[in-house]
Amino acid sequence: MSAGRFIAVVGPSGVGKDSVMAGMVARARDLVAVRRVITRPVAAGGEDYEAVSAAEFARRVAEGAFVLHWQAHGLCYGIPAGVVDVMARGQDVLANLSRSVLPLAQARFDRFEVLSLTATPEVLEARLRARRRESAAEIETRLARADFALPEGISATRIDNSGALRDTVTRALAALYPARA
């Protein structure tokens, strides 16, 4: 059995990364979604994540508990080192990553792919407002960053998620598993 792939899912805030990932995992038996560790309060809701304090996060970094970690939007994010074991069993892993950490992920994993989700500005704004996690100013900042390019040397499969989730999931799975499509 060959090693699984590390599939980074990227896109602007509000594009639906976590919803698309959940839909993909529900339909692909060998696909595992990574549960990130974040210095965000549990009450913030949204994705399924492990909430930790900044001190706990720093302790875990020092212990080597993360295969990748970064900071964005005033928070710390980590991908648990256990994903390496999952991939060694031949399973592909999906991880919601910041575009800024893609070069590190590409250097770290032999089998690395990027799924870049997009949506229209109107859809992004509506989703950000509906989740009620950011202030109006924070939403404007996130929308201003929505069209940032991927880092140089990173190629990606682009999928538009402006429409129905099931259609996006179907297109994403077909792109990643063309033999099954």
Secondary structure, 3 states (H helix, E strand, C coil): CCCCCEEEEECCCCCCHHHHHHHHHHHCCCEEECCCEECCCHHHCCCCCEECCHHHHHHHHHHCCEEEEEEECCEEEEEECCHHHHHHCCCEEEEECCHHHHHHHHHHCCCEEEEEEECCHHHHHHHHHHHCCCCHHHHHHHHHCCCCCCCCCCCCEEEECCCCHHHHHHHHHHHHCCCCC
